[in-house]
């Protein structure tokens, strides 16, 4: 960013701070009490504000990505996410998988990411967050809400400014804005509109390394090694609204309509290929013409419930739709010659010549009906059916349009049996039509939207309330879906079928009044089948899926020191297949974070101060960009961080 650009960026931050702090009567959502450990219901994945705990995330559930699969919801309603919802409008998220998906309408084989909006309340608040770490990242955020008409209309939102520096030396300047409203024109009607935008300036994206043999490249230092002109620019917008109308005592109508957009006026991608064991490779920089994607999606849902003694019956009729458009391709390539890993290259920018871009369009409509029955002291039953109409059109320059369609029936069933007041067993089967994601940056068909695929999941488990405050969940699961990866020609396509079978364990709750724990583990046996495996060109283990993961977090509050707490987080991941032939694996990885929180009151207002040591062991590790292509793992390197949150 130029000196003038930086000046404007920080002036905007300062101006926002002054305006927000001085706004009389303005209120914003309280954040000083945010703590993902104490607020998590299980170890399957919970995010609260900027904190996250659990085995899974929005990009990794049982080895697969629910986000790439299109399984994103906003307060339970279908949302086709092109770009991630910003924390200016999101309060928290939860992974719906296993026991957490029991009783959830229209589950998905790869799991569901369910976002909860940061709803404006009836009381005025202003929250200010500032955070910095020794890597160079600095963050300032203002969030909250205020009532305009008591009991009828509240508004809220926030702004945020970030100077982000990552483990590989890449960096960016970011600012985000968001606004929400909560309107209840009548006691039985609620309307929730929202809008958010994230701007990413001067985005220096870290390099991806591709070795020329079955080995990992030499580990580079924490610096950006590309030329200064290899800068990307992006902005992301999400907006829409939710509505709920109680038609009668047992009839509810819910609806959501959403728009998600990502635009990239400039995009550079740095790839170091043919890297040898001495750490030298060919430096290539891809430059894309303006590209992006956008989607309009939503759902209308009619919900009817009927109480019958100890039984409650519930029927849900749903109509979902989406209309997705993307433009990509047309990139030009600058070959900057042979360089060493860590060697700084700064040459004049070449004159990139772009070609015509590819256009993708997807339309999908899904009609669904589900029945649920909860029987007190006995258990729960869930049955669902969906009819999907899927159409995709790809227009490659100079070629006839490529058309694909699918019209499958999808089914799901779940059953929970109550063994005692503290023990329940459950099982489920789910079949879905899911997205297979976008081809990675190092593929010859990079950014291409891949076809929808039929997937299925089965699980069987037990939930045990060890005490009223501590819950143990164990689950056996199996997921099957087509296997996509890079072939020998660097084309990202289907290479076979993949199956991941395993067991997951979750322990969560208050072990004592002063000790909370969220602990999870998953052990699985991912396998690939198909002609490519029989021919020996593809290994039996799918690229990028580990067979072991452990995530443990503790929150401890010392006696006589109610305002002080300590957190400990330990994560462990097993070895990960890194190449198609399974000759190279990323080694297992263990990382530890510790922090101390002090909650106090200043001027009658709650304030939270947190000191953290992240990645205490200081390890640096590789992560997979895709098969045989590597980048630096985001949590590499030890760093200290300090965060202050004040609710005004």
Backbone torsions as a table, in degrees:
resi	resn	phi	psi	omega
1	UNK	NA	138.2	179.2
2	UNK	-67.7	164.3	178.6
3	UNK	-58.9	-40.8	179.3
4	UNK	-66.1	-39.6	178.3
5	UNK	-63.4	-42.0	178.2
6	UNK	-63.9	-40.1	-179.8
7	UNK	-61.1	-43.7	179.5
8	UNK	-64.6	-42.0	-179.6
9	UNK	-58.1	-51.2	-176.4
10	UNK	-75.1	-27.6	173.6
11	UNK	-65.2	-39.2	177.3
12	UNK	-62.9	-41.2	178.8
13	UNK	-62.4	-46.4	-178.9
14	UNK	-65.1	-41.5	179.6
15	UNK	-63.4	-42.7	178.7
16	UNK	-61.5	-40.9	179.9
17	UNK	-62.3	-44.8	-179.1
18	UNK	-64.2	-45.9	-177.9
19	UNK	-63.5	-43.8	-177.6
20	UNK	-69.4	-41.7	-177.5
21	UNK	-69.1	-27.1	-175.0
22	UNK	-98.7	-3.4	-176.4
23	UNK	-71.3	114.1	-177.2
24	UNK	-67.3	128.3	176.8
25	UNK	76.9	-2.5	-178.5
26	UNK	-71.0	146.5	-177.1
27	UNK	-135.9	147.3	-179.7
28	UNK	-140.6	157.1	-171.4
29	UNK	-62.3	137.0	-179.8
30	UNK	-69.5	136.1	-175.9
31	UNK	-130.8	-8.2	-175.2
32	UNK	-62.4	-25.7	-177.8
33	UNK	-90.3	4.4	-178.9
34	UNK	-61.0	126.4	176.8
35	UNK	-158.8	107.5	-174.9
36	UNK	-65.3	-30.2	-178.4
37	UNK	-67.3	-48.5	-176.6
38	UNK	-76.7	-17.2	-177.2
39	UNK	-101.8	-4.0	-179.4
40	UNK	-78.3	138.3	176.3
41	UNK	-89.2	-21.2	-179.3
42	UNK	-156.4	-178.5	-177.5
43	UNK	-101.6	18.9	-177.0
44	UNK	-89.1	-8.2	174.9
45	UNK	132.6	112.9	178.5
46	UNK	-139.8	134.9	172.6
47	UNK	-122.0	139.1	177.5
48	UNK	-134.5	114.8	-175.1
49	UNK	59.4	-123.9	179.6
50	UNK	-95.6	6.6	-177.7
51	UNK	-104.4	148.4	-179.9
52	UNK	-146.0	136.8	175.6
53	UNK	-136.6	161.9	174.3
54	UNK	114.6	166.0	-178.5
55	UNK	-64.8	-37.5	-168.1
56	UNK	-117.1	161.4	177.9
57	UNK	-136.2	-178.5	-179.7
58	UNK	-66.7	-12.8	-179.4
59	UNK	-115.3	4.9	-178.4
60	UNK	-156.1	105.5	174.8
61	UNK	-133.3	115.0	-179.5
62	UNK	53.5	35.2	176.0
63	UNK	93.9	-4.9	-176.8
64	UNK	-129.8	166.5	-176.1
65	UNK	-103.2	112.9	175.2
66	UNK	-66.3	-27.8	177.8
67	UNK	-68.5	-48.6	177.4
68	UNK	-61.8	-30.7	-179.9
69	UNK	-77.1	-8.8	179.5
70	UNK	84.8	23.0	-175.7
71	UNK	-103.2	61.5	-179.4
72	UNK	-114.3	138.9	179.3
73	UNK	-131.3	153.0	169.9
74	UNK	-117.6	112.4	-174.9
75	UNK	48.7	41.3	175.7
76	UNK	89.3	-12.1	-177.2
77	UNK	-97.0	146.1	-172.8
78	UNK	-64.0	132.2	-179.7
79	UNK	-138.3	118.8	177.1
80	UNK	-86.7	97.2	-172.5
81	UNK	-83.5	117.2	171.3
82	UNK	-87.7	-41.0	177.3
83	UNK	-134.5	148.8	-170.3
84	UNK	-63.9	139.7	175.2
85	UNK	-61.6	138.5	-176.3
86	UNK	-84.2	150.8	-179.8
87	UNK	-68.2	-9.6	174.2
88	UNK	-63.1	-29.1	-178.4
89	UNK	-117.3	-8.0	-178.5
90	UNK	-104.0	130.1	176.7
91	UNK	-88.0	-45.3	-176.8
92	UNK	-161.3	171.4	174.2
93	UNK	-143.9	158.3	-179.8
94	UNK	-141.6	141.1	176.8
95	UNK	-87.7	122.2	179.5
96	UNK	-98.2	99.6	-179.7
97	UNK	-151.0	149.7	179.7
98	UNK	62.2	-131.4	-178.6
99	UNK	-63.0	-28.4	-179.9
100	UNK	-70.9	-13.0	178.0
101	UNK	-99.7	-6.9	177.3
102	UNK	-66.1	130.5	-177.7
103	UNK	79.0	3.4	179.3
104	UNK	-93.5	125.6	-176.8
105	UNK	-67.6	130.1	175.9
106	UNK	57.7	65.2	175.1
107	UNK	-69.5	174.9	-177.9
108	UNK	-134.9	148.1	-177.1
109	UNK	-57.5	-37.5	-177.4
110	UNK	-88.6	7.4	-176.8
111	UNK	88.2	166.9	-177.0
112	UNK	-126.5	137.6	170.7
113	UNK	-99.1	114.7	-176.3
114	UNK	-111.7	113.6	-179.8
115	UNK	-90.8	142.2	171.5
116	UNK	-111.3	129.9	-178.4
117	UNK	-74.6	156.3	178.1
118	UNK	-83.6	82.6	-170.1
119	UNK	-71.6	134.1	174.2
120	UNK	-65.5	140.7	-179.0
121	UNK	-107.6	-168.1	-177.5
122	UNK	-89.3	-12.6	-177.4
123	UNK	-109.5	143.2	179.6
124	UNK	-80.5	135.4	177.6
125	UNK	-149.4	153.6	172.0
126	UNK	-132.8	123.1	178.5
127	UNK	-113.4	133.7	177.8
128	UNK	-122.1	129.2	177.5
129	UNK	-121.2	131.0	171.6
130	UNK	-129.0	140.6	-176.5
131	UNK	-151.5	143.3	175.9
132	UNK	-149.8	155.8	176.1
133	UNK	-140.3	169.8	-174.3
134	UNK	-74.7	-7.8	174.3
135	UNK	-77.2	-23.7	179.3
136	UNK	120.2	-2.7	178.9
137	UNK	-76.7	134.1	176.5
138	UNK	-132.3	137.1	-174.7
139	UNK	-136.7	136.3	173.1
140	UNK	-133.2	129.5	-177.6
141	UNK	-138.2	144.9	174.2
142	UNK	-129.9	128.0	-175.6
143	UNK	-143.6	154.2	172.8
144	UNK	155.8	-156.6	-174.8
145	UNK	-161.5	159.8	176.8
146	UNK	-148.4	141.6	175.8
147	UNK	-75.2	137.5	173.8
148	UNK	-101.4	-41.6	175.2
149	UNK	-128.8	114.4	-173.8
150	UNK	-52.9	126.1	177.0
151	UNK	75.5	-2.2	-176.2
152	UNK	-122.8	-49.1	-172.5
153	UNK	-140.0	126.1	172.7
154	UNK	-129.7	147.9	177.0
155	UNK	-127.9	157.2	179.1
156	UNK	-161.4	-177.7	179.5
157	UNK	155.9	-152.5	-179.5
158	UNK	175.9	173.6	174.5
159	UNK	-136.2	152.2	178.9
160	UNK	-145.8	148.4	179.5
161	UNK	-134.7	130.8	-175.3
162	UNK	-136.7	132.9	162.5
163	UNK	-105.1	105.6	-170.6
164	UNK	-103.0	128.3	176.4
165	UNK	-127.4	125.7	-173.8
166	UNK	-102.9	176.2	-173.0
167	UNK	-65.6	-25.6	-179.4
168	UNK	-93.6	8.0	179.6
169	UNK	89.6	-7.5	175.9
170	UNK	-68.2	158.3	-173.8
171	UNK	-157.5	167.0	176.7
172	UNK	-163.3	162.4	168.3
173	UNK	-108.0	134.4	-176.7
174	UNK	-135.6	143.0	167.9
175	UNK	-137.8	144.2	-177.1
176	UNK	-133.6	148.9	177.1
177	UNK	-137.5	149.6	177.1
178	UNK	-158.0	152.6	178.6
179	UNK	-145.4	144.1	177.7
180	UNK	-136.0	162.4	173.1
181	UNK	-143.0	152.7	175.3
182	UNK	-130.1	111.8	-173.1
183	UNK	-120.5	121.8	176.4
184	UNK	-120.3	81.5	-177.8
185	UNK	-65.2	-19.1	176.3
186	UNK	-147.3	158.7	-176.8
187	UNK	-57.9	-25.8	-175.8
188	UNK	-103.0	10.7	-177.8
189	UNK	-129.4	134.0	175.9
190	UNK	-137.4	131.1	-179.6
191	UNK	-126.8	131.0	-174.0
192	UNK	-129.2	87.1	173.7
193	UNK	-83.8	153.3	177.3
194	UNK	-151.6	159.8	176.5
195	UNK	-153.3	138.6	175.5
196	UNK	-148.1	154.7	179.6
197	UNK	-146.7	138.9	175.4
198	UNK	-123.8	124.4	175.9
199	UNK	-108.2	130.0	178.7
200	UNK	-117.3	114.3	-177.9
201	UNK	-105.9	152.3	172.1
202	UNK	44.7	52.6	-176.5
203	UNK	-84.2	104.2	175.7
204	UNK	-90.7	103.1	-174.9
205	UNK	-85.4	133.2	-177.1
206	UNK	-66.3	159.2	-176.4
207	UNK	-73.9	154.8	169.8
208	UNK	-114.1	135.8	-172.9
209	UNK	-113.3	130.4	-179.3
210	UNK	-122.7	104.5	179.9
211	UNK	-70.7	159.2	179.3
212	UNK	-96.8	15.8	179.2
213	UNK	-160.1	-177.3	-177.4
214	UNK	-80.9	67.6	179.2
215	UNK	-154.1	162.3	174.6
216	UNK	-87.8	144.8	179.2
217	UNK	-70.3	164.9	173.8
218	UNK	-62.9	144.0	-178.3
219	UNK	-77.3	120.9	178.9
220	UNK	-78.2	169.2	174.4
221	UNK	-78.8	176.9	-178.0
222	UNK	-89.1	71.5	178.9
223	UNK	-144.6	153.3	172.6
224	UNK	-86.9	124.7	-172.7
225	UNK	-105.8	-2.9	-178.3
226	UNK	-80.3	173.3	177.3
227	UNK	-71.3	157.6	-176.4
228	UNK	-63.7	-25.0	-177.1
229	UNK	-84.1	-3.6	179.6
230	UNK	-81.0	64.7	-171.8
231	UNK	-115.4	139.3	177.8
232	UNK	-112.3	158.9	179.4
233	UNK	-137.9	135.9	-176.0
234	UNK	-150.2	145.5	166.3
235	UNK	-139.7	142.2	-173.5
236	UNK	-122.9	135.3	-178.3
237	UNK	-132.1	134.0	172.0
238	UNK	-132.0	132.9	175.4
239	UNK	-154.5	165.1	-179.7
240	UNK	158.8	-156.9	-178.7
241	UNK	-163.7	156.5	175.3
242	UNK	-123.5	148.6	178.4
243	UNK	-140.0	144.8	176.8
244	UNK	-134.3	130.0	178.2
245	UNK	-129.8	124.3	174.1
246	UNK	-87.5	104.6	-175.5
247	UNK	-72.8	-36.4	177.9
248	UNK	-155.0	-175.6	-174.7
249	UNK	-58.2	-36.1	-176.6
250	UNK	-120.4	17.2	-179.9
251	UNK	-123.6	124.6	178.0
252	UNK	-125.5	139.2	174.5
253	UNK	-116.4	123.9	177.9
254	UNK	-122.6	145.9	179.3
255	UNK	-148.7	147.7	175.3
256	UNK	-142.4	137.3	176.5
257	UNK	-132.9	126.9	-170.2
258	UNK	-136.0	152.1	174.9
259	UNK	-130.7	131.9	-179.7
260	UNK	-131.7	127.4	-175.3
261	UNK	-136.1	141.9	171.1
262	UNK	-133.2	128.7	178.2
263	UNK	-126.4	136.6	179.8
264	UNK	-125.5	88.7	178.0
265	UNK	-60.6	-32.6	177.2
266	UNK	-138.0	139.3	176.6
267	UNK	-149.5	125.6	176.2
268	UNK	-120.9	141.5	-180.0
269	UNK	-133.7	124.2	-174.6
270	UNK	-103.2	126.2	-176.8
271	UNK	-130.7	122.7	175.9
272	UNK	-103.4	105.9	-174.3
273	UNK	-104.9	167.9	177.5
274	UNK	53.7	40.5	-178.3
275	UNK	-74.6	128.0	-179.8
276	UNK	-95.1	179.3	-176.3
277	UNK	-72.8	-12.7	174.3
278	UNK	-87.8	-4.0	176.3
279	UNK	88.9	23.9	176.8
280	UNK	-111.5	142.4	-179.1
281	UNK	-156.0	177.1	-180.0
282	UNK	-91.0	123.3	-178.8
283	UNK	-89.0	118.6	179.8
284	UNK	-123.9	136.5	178.0
285	UNK	-124.6	118.5	175.7
286	UNK	-88.2	138.7	174.4
287	UNK	-125.3	125.9	-178.0
288	UNK	-101.9	145.8	168.8
289	UNK	-69.2	169.9	178.9
290	UNK	-51.5	129.8	-175.7
291	UNK	-140.8	173.1	177.6
292	UNK	168.2	-177.4	178.6
293	UNK	-149.8	154.8	179.2
294	UNK	-151.1	150.2	-179.3
295	UNK	-147.9	138.7	170.0
296	UNK	-110.4	127.7	-176.0
297	UNK	-145.6	168.4	177.5
298	UNK	173.3	179.3	-178.0
299	UNK	-152.3	142.4	169.8
300	UNK	-117.7	130.8	-172.8
301	UNK	-135.5	126.8	175.7
302	UNK	-107.9	125.7	-171.7
303	UNK	-123.1	125.3	178.4
304	UNK	-126.7	132.7	178.8
305	UNK	-124.6	150.8	-178.0
306	UNK	-142.2	121.3	178.3
307	UNK	-91.5	133.5	-178.4
308	UNK	-139.7	84.7	-176.6
309	UNK	64.8	-122.7	179.4
310	UNK	-83.0	-0.6	-177.9
311	UNK	-109.9	141.5	173.6
312	UNK	-123.6	122.4	179.0
313	UNK	-101.8	144.0	-179.4
314	UNK	-142.1	131.4	176.9
315	UNK	-124.5	136.9	-177.7
316	UNK	-129.8	125.0	173.8
317	UNK	-107.5	128.2	-172.4
318	UNK	-132.8	142.2	170.9
319	UNK	-128.0	120.2	179.3
320	UNK	-116.0	151.9	176.5
321	UNK	-150.1	157.9	170.9
322	UNK	-153.8	151.5	176.7
323	UNK	-137.0	105.7	-172.2
324	UNK	-111.6	135.8	176.8
325	UNK	-133.8	136.6	178.4
326	UNK	-138.7	149.6	175.2
327	UNK	-131.8	128.5	-174.7
328	UNK	-156.2	175.2	178.7
329	UNK	88.6	-168.9	179.2
330	UNK	75.7	15.1	-174.7
331	UNK	-72.9	156.4	171.8
332	UNK	-116.6	156.7	-173.4
333	UNK	-122.7	128.8	173.6
334	UNK	-103.8	121.3	178.5
335	UNK	-100.0	113.8	-173.5
336	UNK	-102.4	10.1	172.4
337	UNK	89.8	-173.9	-175.6
338	UNK	-82.0	127.0	180.0
339	UNK	-137.5	164.3	175.3
340	UNK	-93.9	148.2	174.5
341	UNK	-58.0	128.9	-178.4
342	UNK	92.2	-7.4	180.0
343	UNK	-79.7	124.8	-178.8
344	UNK	-78.1	126.8	180.0
345	UNK	-118.2	126.7	177.1
346	UNK	-142.4	88.4	-179.8
347	UNK	-110.5	160.2	178.0
348	UNK	-60.0	146.8	-179.7
349	UNK	-67.7	137.2	176.9
350	UNK	-76.3	168.4	175.2
351	UNK	-87.2	95.1	-177.5
352	UNK	-69.8	138.1	177.4
353	UNK	-117.2	113.2	-176.2
354	UNK	-91.9	152.9	175.1
355	UNK	-108.0	178.3	-178.3
356	UNK	-64.4	149.5	-176.5
357	UNK	-98.3	160.7	177.8
358	UNK	-92.5	141.0	179.3
359	UNK	-112.6	132.7	177.0
360	UNK	-120.8	139.5	174.5
361	UNK	-137.5	131.8	177.9
362	UNK	-128.4	131.0	171.0
363	UNK	-124.3	141.0	-177.1
364	UNK	-148.3	139.0	176.0
365	UNK	-136.1	136.7	-176.9
366	UNK	-133.9	124.4	174.9
367	UNK	-106.5	125.3	-174.9
368	UNK	-133.3	150.6	176.0
369	UNK	-137.4	131.1	178.9
370	UNK	-133.7	146.8	177.3
371	UNK	-123.7	133.5	178.2
372	UNK	-131.3	142.1	177.8
373	UNK	-136.1	125.7	176.3
374	UNK	-112.1	122.6	-177.7
375	UNK	-116.5	111.8	-175.1
376	UNK	-56.9	127.2	178.5
377	UNK	78.5	-4.2	-178.5
378	UNK	-115.9	-53.6	179.4
379	UNK	156.4	-161.8	-178.2
380	UNK	-137.3	149.1	177.9
381	UNK	-131.1	138.9	176.6
382	UNK	-137.5	131.0	177.6
383	UNK	-134.0	137.6	-178.8
384	UNK	-147.3	150.6	175.9
385	UNK	-140.8	142.5	179.2
386	UNK	-138.0	141.8	173.7
387	UNK	-113.9	124.0	-173.5
388	UNK	-110.9	139.4	169.5
389	UNK	-121.2	111.0	-174.5
390	UNK	-119.8	130.8	178.2
391	UNK	-136.1	133.6	178.1
392	UNK	-132.7	138.4	178.4
393	UNK	-131.6	122.9	179.1
394	UNK	-116.2	122.3	179.9
395	UNK	-108.4	99.3	176.6
396	UNK	-88.4	132.5	-177.6
397	UNK	-53.5	131.8	176.9
398	UNK	79.6	4.4	-179.4
399	UNK	-127.3	161.7	174.8
400	UNK	-69.4	149.1	179.5
401	UNK	-58.4	142.0	175.7
402	UNK	-99.7	121.6	-176.1
403	UNK	-112.2	140.6	173.7
404	UNK	-142.5	150.1	-179.6
405	UNK	-150.1	161.3	177.2
406	UNK	-153.7	140.8	-179.6
407	UNK	-136.6	56.4	-174.1
408	UNK	-81.7	158.5	164.2
409	UNK	-92.7	135.7	179.9
410	UNK	-120.9	143.2	-176.6
411	UNK	-134.1	151.7	172.0
412	UNK	-145.7	148.4	178.1
413	UNK	-145.7	142.4	178.2
414	UNK	-144.2	149.7	-179.3
415	UNK	-145.3	131.0	175.3
416	UNK	-123.8	129.4	178.7
417	UNK	-115.5	131.0	179.6
418	UNK	-87.8	111.9	179.1
419	UNK	-82.9	-41.1	177.7
420	UNK	-154.9	-175.6	178.8
421	UNK	-62.3	-22.7	-175.0
422	UNK	-114.1	-10.0	-174.6
423	UNK	-126.0	134.4	174.9
424	UNK	-140.5	146.6	174.3
425	UNK	-113.9	152.3	-176.8
426	UNK	-148.3	158.8	175.3
427	UNK	-156.4	157.4	-179.7
428	UNK	-156.0	157.7	172.1
429	UNK	-135.7	132.6	-178.5
430	UNK	-138.7	131.3	172.7
431	UNK	-116.5	136.2	-176.3
432	UNK	-141.1	162.3	169.4
433	UNK	-110.3	110.2	-171.9
434	UNK	-122.5	155.6	174.5
435	UNK	-72.4	150.6	177.8
436	UNK	-103.9	11.5	171.6
437	UNK	90.8	-161.4	-177.2
438	UNK	-119.3	139.5	177.5
439	UNK	-60.9	138.1	-175.0
440	UNK	-69.0	167.8	-174.7
441	UNK	-63.8	-29.3	-177.1
442	UNK	-90.9	7.2	177.6
443	UNK	-87.0	155.4	177.2
444	UNK	-68.5	-25.3	175.3
445	UNK	-105.0	39.4	-175.5
446	UNK	-50.6	139.4	178.1
447	UNK	73.2	1.0	179.6
448	UNK	-68.9	135.1	174.7
449	UNK	-77.5	122.0	-175.2
450	UNK	-85.2	161.1	-175.0
451	UNK	-70.1	158.5	174.6
452	UNK	-70.2	149.9	-175.4
453	UNK	-132.4	149.2	174.8
454	UNK	-87.8	131.3	-176.7
455	UNK	-132.7	163.0	175.3
456	UNK	-149.3	155.3	-178.0
457	UNK	-142.4	141.0	173.9
458	UNK	-129.9	140.9	173.3
459	UNK	-148.3	158.7	-178.8
460	UNK	-148.5	129.4	-174.5
461	UNK	-156.5	-176.6	-178.6
462	UNK	-139.6	139.8	173.8
463	UNK	-117.5	129.5	-178.2
464	UNK	-128.3	118.0	173.2
465	UNK	-83.5	93.7	-176.7
466	UNK	-60.8	-42.7	171.0
467	UNK	-136.4	171.9	176.5
468	UNK	-59.1	-18.5	-176.2
469	UNK	-109.0	-10.0	-174.7
470	UNK	-123.5	129.6	-176.7
471	UNK	-123.9	136.7	175.5
472	UNK	-117.9	130.2	177.7
473	UNK	-128.2	128.4	173.5
474	UNK	-123.6	139.1	-174.5
475	UNK	-141.4	133.4	166.8
476	UNK	-96.0	135.1	-176.7
477	UNK	-140.3	158.7	173.6
478	UNK	-148.4	128.4	178.9
479	UNK	-123.4	136.9	177.4
480	UNK	-128.4	135.0	177.4
481	UNK	-162.5	162.0	175.3
482	UNK	-60.6	149.7	-176.7
483	UNK	-104.5	119.0	178.2
484	UNK	-110.8	136.6	173.3
485	UNK	-165.9	-176.7	179.2
486	UNK	-79.4	132.8	175.2
487	UNK	-90.8	-172.1	-175.8
488	UNK	-65.4	-20.6	179.4
489	UNK	-96.7	8.1	179.3
490	UNK	74.0	18.4	176.2
491	UNK	-90.9	130.6	179.7
492	UNK	-88.2	113.2	-174.2
493	UNK	-155.7	177.6	178.6
494	UNK	-74.2	130.7	-178.6
495	UNK	-117.7	-2.6	-178.4
496	UNK	161.3	-155.9	177.0
497	UNK	-117.2	144.9	177.3
498	UNK	-121.9	144.5	178.1
499	UNK	-135.2	130.1	176.4
500	UNK	-119.6	117.2	-177.3
501	UNK	-121.9	133.5	-177.6
502	UNK	-172.2	-167.5	178.9
503	UNK	-131.7	139.8	177.1
504	UNK	-127.0	149.1	-175.7
505	UNK	-132.3	135.7	177.1
506	UNK	-131.9	129.5	173.9
507	UNK	-128.2	123.2	-176.2
508	UNK	-149.2	153.2	175.2
509	UNK	133.1	-172.0	-179.8
510	UNK	-93.6	103.3	179.5
511	UNK	-66.6	-40.5	171.5
512	UNK	-135.0	170.2	177.2
513	UNK	-59.5	-14.7	-177.2
514	UNK	-118.2	5.5	-177.9
515	UNK	-136.1	118.0	174.2
516	UNK	-109.0	145.0	-180.0
517	UNK	-135.7	141.2	169.7
518	UNK	-131.3	105.7	-174.5
519	UNK	-129.3	132.9	179.9
520	UNK	-143.2	154.6	176.4
521	UNK	-148.9	145.5	174.6
522	UNK	-135.8	131.8	177.4
523	UNK	-126.1	123.6	-173.1
524	UNK	-140.4	169.9	179.3
525	UNK	-129.9	79.6	179.0
526	UNK	-72.4	137.2	-178.0
527	UNK	-141.0	150.2	176.7
528	UNK	-115.0	139.5	174.8
529	UNK	-129.8	162.1	178.0
530	UNK	135.9	178.2	-176.5
531	UNK	-61.1	-39.5	-178.5
532	UNK	-63.8	-33.3	177.0
533	UNK	-69.8	-42.6	179.7
534	UNK	-63.8	-32.9	179.3
535	UNK	-81.0	-12.0	177.8
536	UNK	87.3	5.7	179.0
537	UNK	-84.0	-17.9	178.8
538	UNK	-127.8	133.9	178.6
539	UNK	-74.0	169.3	-176.9
540	UNK	-79.2	-14.0	179.3
541	UNK	-104.6	128.0	-178.0
542	UNK	-68.4	142.2	179.5
543	UNK	-64.3	134.4	170.6
544	UNK	88.3	-0.8	-179.3
545	UNK	-111.4	117.2	178.0
546	UNK	-83.7	159.4	-178.8
547	UNK	-99.9	0.9	-177.4
548	UNK	-152.3	131.8	176.6
549	UNK	-148.5	135.0	178.9
550	UNK	-132.6	134.9	179.9
551	UNK	-138.8	118.1	-176.5
552	UNK	-130.6	129.1	176.8
553	UNK	-132.6	137.5	177.0
554	UNK	-123.5	146.1	169.8
555	UNK	-129.8	118.4	-175.1
556	UNK	-122.7	132.6	178.4
557	UNK	-114.2	110.6	-175.3
558	UNK	-62.0	148.6	176.1
559	UNK	-59.4	144.8	177.8
560	UNK	67.4	4.1	179.4
561	UNK	-131.7	68.1	-173.9
562	UNK	-64.4	-23.6	-177.3
563	UNK	-86.2	-6.7	-176.1
564	UNK	-113.3	138.4	175.1
565	UNK	-144.7	156.3	179.6
566	UNK	-125.2	139.2	178.1
567	UNK	-116.5	141.7	172.6
568	UNK	-132.1	128.2	177.2
569	UNK	-128.5	129.9	178.5
570	UNK	-128.3	128.5	176.6
571	UNK	-124.2	141.6	178.6
572	UNK	-136.9	133.1	175.7
573	UNK	-125.9	136.6	179.0
574	UNK	-74.1	177.0	179.2
575	UNK	-61.3	144.0	-174.5
576	UNK	-119.9	126.8	173.8
577	UNK	-59.2	129.1	-173.1
578	UNK	-112.5	-14.9	179.9
579	UNK	-129.8	156.9	-177.3
580	UNK	-57.9	-37.7	-177.3
581	UNK	-85.4	3.1	178.6
582	UNK	63.1	23.4	177.8
583	UNK	-82.9	-19.3	-179.4
584	UNK	-124.2	134.9	176.7
585	UNK	-126.2	142.1	165.6
586	UNK	-72.9	134.0	-178.2
587	UNK	-67.9	159.2	177.4
588	UNK	-60.9	154.9	-170.7
589	UNK	-137.8	131.1	175.7
590	UNK	-127.4	129.3	-179.6
591	UNK	-135.1	151.3	-175.2
592	UNK	-135.4	136.1	174.3
593	UNK	-122.8	141.6	173.9
594	UNK	-133.2	146.3	174.0
595	UNK	-154.3	162.6	178.1
596	UNK	-124.4	134.7	179.0
597	UNK	-117.5	138.5	175.0
598	UNK	-126.7	114.9	178.4
599	UNK	-98.9	124.3	-175.7
600	UNK	-138.1	177.5	177.4
601	UNK	-125.5	124.9	177.1
602	UNK	-122.1	120.2	-179.0
603	UNK	60.8	30.0	180.0
604	UNK	81.1	5.1	-177.7
605	UNK	-114.4	140.4	-179.5
606	UNK	-72.2	137.8	179.0
607	UNK	-135.0	138.1	178.0
608	UNK	-122.4	127.9	178.4
609	UNK	-118.9	127.1	-178.3
610	UNK	-127.4	129.9	172.1
611	UNK	-109.0	133.3	-176.3
612	UNK	-131.7	145.2	165.7
613	UNK	-116.5	111.4	-175.3
614	UNK	-99.6	136.1	-175.4
615	UNK	54.4	64.2	-175.8
616	UNK	-54.1	-37.0	-176.9
617	UNK	-73.9	-13.0	175.4
618	UNK	71.2	17.3	-175.9
619	UNK	-74.0	149.3	172.7
620	UNK	-116.3	140.8	-173.1
621	UNK	-143.6	156.2	173.6
622	UNK	-85.3	151.2	170.4
623	UNK	-125.4	163.5	-178.8
624	UNK	-93.7	127.5	165.2
625	UNK	-79.9	-46.1	168.5
626	UNK	-169.5	-167.9	-174.1
627	UNK	-55.8	118.9	176.8
628	UNK	72.8	12.0	-179.8
629	UNK	-129.5	134.1	-167.9
630	UNK	-130.0	147.0	168.0
631	UNK	-135.5	173.0	-176.1
632	UNK	-77.7	132.3	178.2
633	UNK	-60.8	136.6	-170.0
634	UNK	-60.4	-30.8	-175.9
635	UNK	-95.7	15.6	-179.3
636	UNK	-66.9	142.5	175.3
637	UNK	86.3	136.2	177.8
638	UNK	-73.3	144.4	175.3
639	UNK	-153.6	152.4	176.1
640	UNK	-102.9	145.4	-179.3
641	UNK	-141.0	149.5	175.6
642	UNK	-134.7	136.3	-178.1
643	UNK	-135.0	136.3	177.7
644	UNK	-125.8	127.7	174.9
645	UNK	-123.7	129.7	178.2
646	UNK	-126.4	129.9	173.9
647	UNK	-99.3	113.0	-174.9
648	UNK	-100.2	NA	NA
